[in-house]
Structures are given as C-alpha cells and as structure tokens.
Amino acid sequence: MLYINKIDRGRQPTYGPSHVIGRGCTATISILSILSIISSISIISIISIISILSILSILSIISIISIISIISIISIISIISIISIISIISIISIISIISIISILSILSIISIK
C-alpha cells in the first residue's frame, strides 16, 4: 500500500503496518527459533554437566567406601597378627615353664638318689 508522508506531503513509498509486521515477523520467528535452539542446547549441556557431576560424586563416594574398607581390612589383619604374636609368645612361655619344671623334677630325682 502507498501512504502519503505527512511531513512534506509528497508521495513517497512507505510501507504500511501490515508489510512491516510481515517482514518483522519472519525475522522475529527466525530469531526466536535460533534462541530456542540455543536454549535447548544450553539446557542439554546443563543436564549433561549435572549428570557428569553426579557420576563423579558417586565415584568419589565409592572410592571413599573402598578406602574405608581397605583400612578396616588392614586393621583387622593387624589385630589378627598382634593376637597371633601374643599367642606365640604365650606358647613359648608355656613351653619354657614346662621345660623349667621338667629340669627341676629331673634334678630332684637325681638328688634323691
């Protein structure tokens, strides 16, 4: 449509509101679709970052649990070794006491004769 410019009253081709809306609408739709794609990509990347962080936290929890279990296994092994050392010492002391008693009994038998 051809409108008359009100400033100089000359006939200049200007576009009416319907033409401007039509052209601006196409540009707006393409800009909105680009923004929609960018926001979708950013949402997907945020979700992937969150999932990577959750996987890393699960892995760290698993590693902490395995470290704690390894430490507990080592402590159990050390306790068992301490108990075995104590039992070996007690067995040796019992054997020594028995040998002392037997030596004393042999000496007493010899002294009686």
N, CA, C and O atoms as a GROMACS GRO file, in nm:
protein
  452
    1MET      N    1   0.083  -0.118   0.000
    1MET     CA    2   0.000   0.000   0.000
    1MET      C    3   0.087   0.124   0.000
    1MET      O    4   0.197   0.123   0.057
    2LEU      N    5   0.041   0.229  -0.062
    2LEU     CA    6   0.118   0.351  -0.072
    2LEU      C    7   0.056   0.457   0.018
    2LEU      O    8  -0.063   0.488   0.007
    3TYR      N    9   0.140   0.512   0.109
    3TYR     CA   10   0.090   0.612   0.202
    3TYR      C   11   0.155   0.746   0.171
    3TYR      O   12   0.263   0.753   0.113
    4ILE      N   13   0.085   0.851   0.212
    4ILE     CA   14   0.139   0.985   0.191
    4ILE      C   15   0.217   1.026   0.314
    4ILE      O   16   0.167   1.015   0.427
    5ASN      N   17   0.338   1.072   0.292
    5ASN     CA   18   0.421   1.118   0.403
    5ASN      C   19   0.365   1.249   0.453
    5ASN      O   20   0.350   1.343   0.374
    6LYS      N   21   0.335   1.260   0.580
    6LYS     CA   22   0.268   1.377   0.633
    6LYS      C   23   0.362   1.494   0.652
    6LYS      O   24   0.317   1.607   0.667
    7ILE      N   25   0.493   1.470   0.652
    7ILE     CA   26   0.586   1.580   0.676
    7ILE      C   27   0.595   1.671   0.553
    7ILE      O   28   0.574   1.792   0.565
    8ASP      N   29   0.624   1.616   0.439
    8ASP     CA   30   0.639   1.704   0.322
    8ASP      C   31   0.525   1.689   0.223
    8ASP      O   32   0.532   1.746   0.114
    9ARG      N   33   0.424   1.617   0.254
    9ARG     CA   34   0.304   1.597   0.173
    9ARG      C   35   0.335   1.540   0.036
    9ARG      O   36   0.252   1.543  -0.055
   10GLY      N   37   0.454   1.488   0.022
   10GLY     CA   38   0.486   1.427  -0.107
   10GLY      C   39   0.447   1.281  -0.106
   10GLY      O   40   0.423   1.221  -0.001
   11ARG      N   41   0.442   1.226  -0.226
   11ARG     CA   42   0.408   1.085  -0.233
   11ARG      C   43   0.537   1.005  -0.233
   11ARG      O   44   0.609   0.999  -0.333
   12GLN      N   45   0.563   0.947  -0.123
   12GLN     CA   46   0.680   0.860  -0.112
   12GLN      C   47   0.633   0.720  -0.074
   12GLN      O   48   0.542   0.704   0.007
   13PRO      N   49   0.695   0.624  -0.133
   13PRO     CA   50   0.651   0.488  -0.100
   13PRO      C   51   0.698   0.450   0.041
   13PRO      O   52   0.817   0.434   0.066
   14THR      N   53   0.604   0.436   0.128
   14THR     CA   54   0.634   0.385   0.262
   14THR      C   55   0.549   0.261   0.283
   14THR      O   56   0.442   0.246   0.225
   15TYR      N   57   0.599   0.176   0.365
   15TYR     CA   58   0.526   0.051   0.388
   15TYR      C   59   0.429   0.069   0.503
   15TYR      O   60   0.458   0.135   0.603
   16GLY      N   61   0.315   0.010   0.485
   16GLY     CA   62   0.212   0.015   0.588
   16GLY      C   63   0.242  -0.084   0.699
   16GLY      O   64   0.336  -0.163   0.690
   17PRO      N   65   0.162  -0.079   0.802
   17PRO     CA   66   0.184  -0.166   0.917
   17PRO      C   67   0.180  -0.315   0.881
   17PRO      O   68   0.252  -0.395   0.941
   18SER      N   69   0.096  -0.353   0.784
   18SER     CA   70   0.085  -0.495   0.753
   18SER      C   71   0.215  -0.547   0.691
   18SER      O   72   0.257  -0.660   0.719
   19HIS      N   73   0.281  -0.464   0.606
   19HIS     CA   74   0.406  -0.508   0.544
   19HIS      C   75   0.518  -0.516   0.648
   19HIS      O   76   0.599  -0.608   0.646
   20VAL      N   77   0.520  -0.418   0.738
   20VAL     CA   78   0.626  -0.415   0.840
   20VAL      C   79   0.612  -0.533   0.934
   20VAL      O   80   0.710  -0.598   0.969
   21ILE      N   81   0.488  -0.561   0.974
   21ILE     CA   82   0.466  -0.674   1.064
   21ILE      C   83   0.504  -0.803   0.994
   21ILE      O   84   0.565  -0.891   1.055
   22GLY      N   85   0.470  -0.816   0.868
   22GLY     CA   86   0.502  -0.938   0.795
   22GLY      C   87   0.652  -0.959   0.786
   22GLY      O   88   0.700  -1.070   0.810
   23ARG      N   89   0.726  -0.856   0.753
   23ARG     CA   90   0.871  -0.872   0.741
   23ARG      C   91   0.935  -0.888   0.879
   23ARG      O   92   1.023  -0.972   0.898
   24GLY      N   93   0.892  -0.810   0.973
   24GLY     CA   94   0.947  -0.820   1.108
   24GLY      C   95   0.911  -0.952   1.173
   24GLY      O   96   0.988  -1.005   1.254
   25CYS      N   97   0.796  -1.006   1.140
   25CYS     CA   98   0.752  -1.132   1.199
   25CYS      C   99   0.843  -1.246   1.153
   25CYS      O  100   0.879  -1.332   1.233
   26THR      N  101   0.879  -1.246   1.026
   26THR     CA  102   0.967  -1.351   0.977
   26THR      C  103   1.102  -1.345   1.047
   26THR      O  104   1.157  -1.447   1.088
   27ALA      N  105   1.156  -1.225   1.061
   27ALA     CA  106   1.284  -1.210   1.129
   27ALA      C  107   1.271  -1.248   1.276
   27ALA      O  108   1.360  -1.311   1.333
   28THR      N  109   1.158  -1.209   1.337
   28THR     CA  110   1.135  -1.242   1.476
   28THR      C  111   1.124  -1.392   1.494
   28THR      O  112   1.179  -1.448   1.590
   29ILE      N  113   1.053  -1.459   1.404
   29ILE     CA  114   1.038  -1.604   1.414
   29ILE      C  115   1.174  -1.673   1.400
   29ILE      O  116   1.204  -1.766   1.474
   30SER      N  117   1.255  -1.627   1.304
   30SER     CA  118   1.385  -1.692   1.289
   30SER      C  119   1.475  -1.664   1.410
   30SER      O  120   1.549  -1.752   1.454
   31ILE      N  121   1.470  -1.541   1.464
   31ILE     CA  122   1.547  -1.511   1.584
   31ILE      C  123   1.499  -1.595   1.702
   31ILE      O  124   1.579  -1.646   1.780
   32LEU      N  125   1.366  -1.608   1.714
   32LEU     CA  126   1.311  -1.690   1.823
   32LEU      C  127   1.347  -1.836   1.806
   32LEU      O  128   1.375  -1.905   1.904
   33SER      N  129   1.348  -1.885   1.682
   33SER     CA  130   1.386  -2.026   1.662
   33SER      C  131   1.534  -2.046   1.694
   33SER      O  132   1.572  -2.148   1.751
   34ILE      N  133   1.618  -1.948   1.658
   34ILE     CA  134   1.761  -1.958   1.692
   34ILE      C  135   1.779  -1.955   1.842
   34ILE      O  136   1.857  -2.032   1.898
   35LEU      N  137   1.707  -1.864   1.909
   35LEU     CA  138   1.715  -1.857   2.055
   35LEU      C  139   1.664  -1.985   2.120
   35LEU      O  140   1.718  -2.031   2.220
   36SER      N  141   1.558  -2.042   2.061
   36SER     CA  142   1.505  -2.168   2.112
   36SER      C  143   1.606  -2.280   2.099
   36SER      O  144   1.623  -2.360   2.190
   37ILE      N  145   1.674  -2.286   1.985
   37ILE     CA  146   1.776  -2.389   1.964
   37ILE      C  147   1.891  -2.369   2.061
   37ILE      O  148   1.940  -2.465   2.121
   38ILE      N  149   1.934  -2.243   2.078
   38ILE     CA  150   2.044  -2.215   2.171
   38ILE      C  151   2.005  -2.251   2.314
   38ILE      O  152   2.085  -2.308   2.387
   39SER      N  153   1.881  -2.219   2.354
   39SER     CA  154   1.838  -2.252   2.490
   39SER      C  155   1.824  -2.403   2.507
   39SER      O  156   1.855  -2.456   2.614
   40SER      N  157   1.780  -2.472   2.403
   40SER     CA  158   1.772  -2.618   2.411
   40SER      C  159   1.910  -2.678   2.427
   40SER      O  160   1.931  -2.769   2.507
   41ILE      N  161   2.005  -2.628   2.350
   41ILE     CA  162   2.143  -2.678   2.360
   41ILE      C  163   2.200  -2.649   2.498
   41ILE      O  164   2.268  -2.733   2.556
   42SER      N  165   2.173  -2.528   2.550
   42SER     CA  166   2.226  -2.496   2.683
   42SER      C  167   2.160  -2.581   2.791
   42SER      O  168   2.227  -2.621   2.886
   43ILE      N  169   2.032  -2.609   2.778
   43ILE     CA  170   1.963  -2.695   2.875
   43ILE      C  171   2.022  -2.836   2.869
   43ILE      O  172   2.046  -2.897   2.973
   44ILE      N  173   2.046  -2.886   2.747
   44ILE     CA  174   2.105  -3.019   2.732
   44ILE      C  175   2.245  -3.022   2.792
   44ILE      O  176   2.282  -3.119   2.858
   45SER      N  177   2.323  -2.916   2.769
   45SER     CA  178   2.458  -2.913   2.825
   45SER      C  179   2.455  -2.902   2.977
   45SER      O  180   2.538  -2.963   3.044
   46ILE      N  181   2.361  -2.827   3.032
   46ILE     CA  182   2.348  -2.818   3.178
   46ILE      C  183   2.311  -2.954   3.236
   46ILE      O  184   2.365  -2.996   3.339
   47ILE      N  185   2.218  -3.024   3.170
   47ILE     CA  186   2.178  -3.156   3.217
   47ILE      C  187   2.295  -3.253   3.210
   47ILE      O  188   2.315  -3.333   3.301
   48SER      N  189   2.374  -3.245   3.102
   48SER     CA  190   2.489  -3.335   3.091
   48SER      C  191   2.595  -3.302   3.196
   48SER      O  192   2.658  -3.392   3.250
   49ILE      N  193   2.616  -3.173   3.224
   49ILE     CA  194   2.711  -3.134   3.328
   49ILE      C  195   2.664  -3.186   3.464
   49ILE      O  196   2.744  -3.236   3.543
   50ILE      N  197   2.535  -3.173   3.492
   50ILE     CA  198   2.480  -3.223   3.619
   50ILE      C  199   2.496  -3.374   3.628
   50ILE      O  200   2.531  -3.426   3.734
   51SER      N  201   2.472  -3.445   3.517
   51SER     CA  202   2.486  -3.591   3.522
   51SER      C  203   2.632  -3.630   3.539
   51SER      O  204   2.662  -3.726   3.610
   52ILE      N  205   2.724  -3.558   3.475
   52ILE     CA  206   2.867  -3.586   3.493
   52ILE      C  207   2.907  -3.562   3.638
   52ILE      O  208   2.981  -3.641   3.696
   53LEU      N  209   2.857  -3.452   3.697
   53LEU     CA  210   2.888  -3.424   3.837
   53LEU      C  211   2.832  -3.530   3.930
   53LEU      O  212   2.896  -3.568   4.028
   54SER      N  213   2.712  -3.579   3.900
   54SER     CA  214   2.654  -3.683   3.985
   54SER      C  215   2.731  -3.813   3.971
   54SER      O  216   2.751  -3.884   4.069
   55ILE      N  217   2.776  -3.846   3.849
   55ILE     CA  218   2.857  -3.966   3.830
   55ILE      C  219   2.989  -3.951   3.905
   55ILE      O  220   3.034  -4.047   3.968
   56LEU      N  221   3.050  -3.833   3.899
   56LEU     CA  222   3.175  -3.811   3.972
   56LEU      C  223   3.155  -3.822   4.122
   56LEU      O  224   3.239  -3.876   4.193
   57SER      N  225   3.043  -3.769   4.172
   57SER     CA  226   3.018  -3.778   4.316
   57SER      C  227   2.993  -3.923   4.358
   57SER      O  228   3.037  -3.964   4.465
   58ILE      N  229   2.923  -4.000   4.274
   58ILE     CA  230   2.901  -4.141   4.304
   58ILE      C  231   3.035  -4.215   4.305
   58ILE      O  232   3.060  -4.298   4.392
   59LEU      N  233   3.122  -4.184   4.207
   59LEU     CA  234   3.253  -4.248   4.203
   59LEU      C  235   3.337  -4.211   4.325
   59LEU      O  236   3.408  -4.295   4.380
   60SER      N  237   3.329  -4.085   4.367
   60SER     CA  238   3.406  -4.045   4.486
   60SER      C  239   3.352  -4.114   4.611
   60SER      O  240   3.430  -4.153   4.697
   61ILE      N  241   3.222  -4.129   4.622
   61ILE     CA  242   3.163  -4.200   4.736
   61ILE      C  243   3.209  -4.345   4.736
   61ILE      O  244   3.244  -4.400   4.841
   62ILE      N  245   3.208  -4.408   4.617
   62ILE     CA  246   3.252  -4.547   4.607
   62ILE      C  247   3.399  -4.559   4.644
   62ILE      O  248   3.439  -4.654   4.712
   63SER      N  249   3.481  -4.464   4.599
   63SER     CA  250   3.624  -4.470   4.633
   63SER      C  251   3.646  -4.448   4.782
   63SER      O  252   3.732  -4.514   4.841
   64ILE      N  253   3.571  -4.359   4.844
   64ILE     CA  254   3.582  -4.337   4.988
   64ILE      C  255   3.543  -4.464   5.063
   64ILE      O  256   3.610  -4.503   5.159
   65ILE      N  257   3.435  -4.529   5.019
   65ILE     CA  258   3.391  -4.652   5.084
   65ILE      C  259   3.497  -4.761   5.067
   65ILE      O  260   3.524  -4.836   5.161
   66SER      N  261   3.556  -4.770   4.948
   66SER     CA  262   3.659  -4.873   4.928
   66SER      C  263   3.784  -4.843   5.011
   66SER      O  264   3.846  -4.935   5.064
   67ILE      N  265   3.820  -4.715   5.023
   67ILE     CA  266   3.935  -4.679   5.108
   67ILE      C  267   3.906  -4.716   5.254
   67ILE      O  268   3.993  -4.770   5.323
   68ILE      N  269   3.786  -4.687   5.300
   68ILE     CA  270   3.749  -4.721   5.438
   68ILE      C  271   3.752  -4.873   5.457
   68ILE      O  272   3.798  -4.921   5.560
   69SER      N  273   3.703  -4.947   5.359
   69SER     CA  274   3.703  -5.093   5.373
   69SER      C  275   3.846  -5.147   5.370
   69SER      O  276   3.878  -5.241   5.443
   70ILE      N  277   3.932  -5.089   5.286
   70ILE     CA  278   4.072  -5.132   5.284
   70ILE      C  279   4.139  -5.103   5.418
   70ILE      O  280   4.213  -5.186   5.470
   71ILE      N  281   4.113  -4.986   5.475
   71ILE     CA  282   4.168  -4.952   5.606
   71ILE      C  283   4.117  -5.047   5.713
   71ILE      O  284   4.194  -5.090   5.800
   72SER      N  285   3.989  -5.081   5.708
   72SER     CA  286   3.935  -5.174   5.808
   72SER      C  287   3.994  -5.314   5.789
   72SER      O  288   4.020  -5.383   5.888
   73ILE      N  289   4.014  -5.356   5.664
   73ILE     CA  290   4.077  -5.487   5.640
   73ILE      C  291   4.219  -5.488   5.694
   73ILE      O  292   4.262  -5.584   5.757
   74ILE      N  293   4.293  -5.380   5.670
   74ILE     CA  294   4.430  -5.370   5.722
   74ILE      C  295   4.430  -5.372   5.874
   74ILE      O  296   4.514  -5.438   5.935
   75SER      N  297   4.337  -5.302   5.935
   75SER     CA  298   4.332  -5.302   6.082
   75SER      C  299   4.295  -5.439   6.135
   75SER      O  300   4.348  -5.482   6.238
   76ILE      N  301   4.204  -5.508   6.068
   76ILE     CA  302   4.168  -5.644   6.111
   76ILE      C  303   4.289  -5.736   6.098
   76ILE      O  304   4.315  -5.817   6.187
   77ILE      N  305   4.362  -5.724   5.988
   77ILE     CA  306   4.482  -5.806   5.969
   77ILE      C  307   4.586  -5.775   6.077
   77ILE      O  308   4.649  -5.866   6.130
   78SER      N  309   4.602  -5.648   6.109
   78SER     CA  310   4.699  -5.612   6.214
   78SER      C  311   4.655  -5.665   6.350
   78SER      O  312   4.739  -5.711   6.428
   79ILE      N  313   4.527  -5.660   6.379
   79ILE     CA  314   4.476  -5.714   6.505
   79ILE      C  315   4.500  -5.865   6.511
   79ILE      O  316   4.541  -5.918   6.614
   80ILE      N  317   4.474  -5.933   6.399
   80ILE     CA  318   4.496  -6.077   6.394
   80ILE      C  319   4.645  -6.109   6.412
   80ILE      O  320   4.680  -6.204   6.481
   81SER      N  321   4.731  -6.029   6.350
   81SER     CA  322   4.875  -6.054   6.365
   81SER      C  323   4.920  -6.028   6.508
   81SER      O  324   5.004  -6.102   6.561
   82ILE      N  325   4.867  -5.926   6.572
   82ILE     CA  326   4.900  -5.899   6.713
   82ILE      C  327   4.854  -6.015   6.801
   82ILE      O  328   4.926  -6.058   6.891
   83ILE      N  329   4.734  -6.063   6.776
   83ILE     CA  330   4.682  -6.176   6.854
   83ILE      C  331   4.768  -6.300   6.831
   83ILE      O  332   4.796  -6.374   6.924
   84SER      N  333   4.809  -6.322   6.707
   84SER     CA  334   4.893  -6.439   6.680
   84SER      C  335   5.030  -6.424   6.746
   84SER      O  336   5.085  -6.522   6.797
   85ILE      N  337   5.086  -6.305   6.746
   85ILE     CA  338   5.214  -6.282   6.815
   85ILE      C  339   5.199  -6.308   6.965
   85ILE      O  340   5.285  -6.371   7.026
   86ILE      N  341   5.092  -6.259   7.023
   86ILE     CA  342   5.067  -6.280   7.166
   86ILE      C  343   5.051  -6.429   7.195
   86ILE      O  344   5.103  -6.479   7.295
   87SER      N  345   4.980  -6.499   7.109
   87SER     CA  346   4.961  -6.642   7.132
   87SER      C  347   5.093  -6.718   7.116
   87SER      O  348   5.119  -6.813   7.190
   88ILE      N  349   5.176  -6.679   7.019
   88ILE     CA  350   5.307  -6.743   7.003
   88ILE      C  351   5.393  -6.718   7.127
   88ILE      O  352   5.460  -6.810   7.175
   89ILE      N  353   5.392  -6.597   7.178
   89ILE     CA  354   5.469  -6.565   7.299
   89ILE      C  355   5.417  -6.646   7.417
   89ILE      O  356   5.496  -6.697   7.497
   90SER      N  357   5.288  -6.658   7.430
   90SER     CA  358   5.232  -6.735   7.542
   90SER      C  359   5.266  -6.884   7.526
   90SER      O  360   5.293  -6.951   7.625
   91ILE      N  361   5.264  -6.936   7.404
   91ILE     CA  362   5.302  -7.075   7.382
   91ILE      C  363   5.449  -7.096   7.419
   91ILE      O  364   5.484  -7.195   7.483
   92ILE      N  365   5.534  -7.003   7.378
   92ILE     CA  366   5.677  -7.013   7.411
   92ILE      C  367   5.696  -7.006   7.563
   92ILE      O  368   5.777  -7.080   7.618
   93SER      N  369   5.624  -6.919   7.628
   93SER     CA  370   5.637  -6.909   7.774
   93SER      C  371   5.587  -7.036   7.842
   93SER      O  372   5.646  -7.081   7.940
   94ILE      N  373   5.481  -7.093   7.792
   94ILE     CA  374   5.430  -7.219   7.849
   94ILE      C  375   5.533  -7.330   7.830
   94ILE      O  376   5.559  -7.408   7.922
   95ILE      N  377   5.591  -7.336   7.710
   95ILE     CA  378   5.693  -7.437   7.684
   95ILE      C  379   5.813  -7.415   7.776
   95ILE      O  380   5.868  -7.512   7.829
   96SER      N  381   5.854  -7.294   7.797
   96SER     CA  382   5.965  -7.267   7.887
   96SER      C  383   5.933  -7.302   8.030
   96SER      O  384   6.019  -7.356   8.100
   97ILE      N  385   5.815  -7.274   8.074
   97ILE     CA  386   5.774  -7.310   8.210
   97ILE      C  387   5.775  -7.463   8.224
   97ILE      O  388   5.822  -7.516   8.325
   98ILE      N  389   5.724  -7.532   8.125
   98ILE     CA  390   5.721  -7.679   8.129
   98ILE      C  391   5.865  -7.734   8.131
   98ILE      O  392   5.894  -7.828   8.205
   99SER      N  393   5.952  -7.674   8.051
   99SER     CA  394   6.090  -7.723   8.048
   99SER      C  395   6.161  -7.696   8.182
   99SER      O  396   6.239  -7.778   8.229
  100ILE      N  397   6.133  -7.581   8.242
  100ILE     CA  398   6.191  -7.549   8.373
  100ILE      C  399   6.141  -7.649   8.477
  100ILE      O  400   6.218  -7.699   8.560
  101ILE      N  401   6.014  -7.678   8.473
  101ILE     CA  402   5.955  -7.774   8.569
  101ILE      C  403   6.016  -7.913   8.547
  101ILE      O  404   6.047  -7.984   8.643
  102SER      N  405   6.032  -7.950   8.421
  102SER     CA  406   6.091  -8.082   8.395
  102SER      C  407   6.236  -8.088   8.439
  102SER      O  408   6.280  -8.190   8.492
  103ILE      N  409   6.311  -7.981   8.418
  103ILE     CA  410   6.451  -7.976   8.463
  103ILE      C  411   6.456  -7.986   8.616
  103ILE      O  412   6.539  -8.057   8.671
  104LEU      N  413   6.368  -7.915   8.683
  104LEU     CA  414   6.363  -7.919   8.829
  104LEU      C  415   6.326  -8.059   8.878
  104LEU      O  416   6.383  -8.108   8.976
  105SER      N  417   6.233  -8.121   8.812
  105SER     CA  418   6.194  -8.256   8.854
  105SER      C  419   6.306  -8.356   8.831
  105SER      O  420   6.328  -8.446   8.912
  106ILE      N  421   6.379  -8.339   8.719
  106ILE     CA  422   6.493  -8.426   8.692
  106ILE      C  423   6.600  -8.405   8.800
  106ILE      O  424   6.658  -8.501   8.850
  107LEU      N  425   6.624  -8.281   8.835
  107LEU     CA  426   6.725  -8.251   8.938
  107LEU      C  427   6.682  -8.307   9.075
  107LEU      O  428   6.765  -8.357   9.151
  108SER      N  429   6.555  -8.298   9.103
  108SER     CA  430   6.507  -8.351   9.230
  108SER      C  431   6.517  -8.502   9.233
  108SER      O  432   6.548  -8.561   9.337
  109ILE      N  433   6.492  -8.566   9.120
  109ILE     CA  434   6.503  -8.713   9.113
  109ILE      C  435   6.651  -8.751   9.130
  109ILE      O  436   6.682  -8.847   9.201
  110ILE      N  437   6.739  -8.679   9.068
  110ILE     CA  438   6.882  -8.708   9.077
  110ILE      C  439   6.931  -8.683   9.222
  110ILE      O  440   7.013  -8.759   9.272
  111SER      N  441   6.883  -8.583   9.285
  111SER     CA  442   6.928  -8.552   9.421
  111SER      C  443   6.874  -8.654   9.521
  111SER      O  444   6.938  -8.679   9.624
  112ILE      N  445   6.763  -8.711   9.494
  112ILE     CA  446   6.705  -8.812   9.583
  112ILE      C  447   6.791  -8.938   9.576
  112ILE      O  448   6.807  -9.003   9.680
  113LYS      N  449   6.843  -8.976   9.468
  113LYS     CA  450   6.921  -9.098   9.454
  113LYS      C  451   7.053  -9.074   9.507
  113LYS      O  452   7.137  -9.164   9.506
   0.00000   0.00000   0.00000
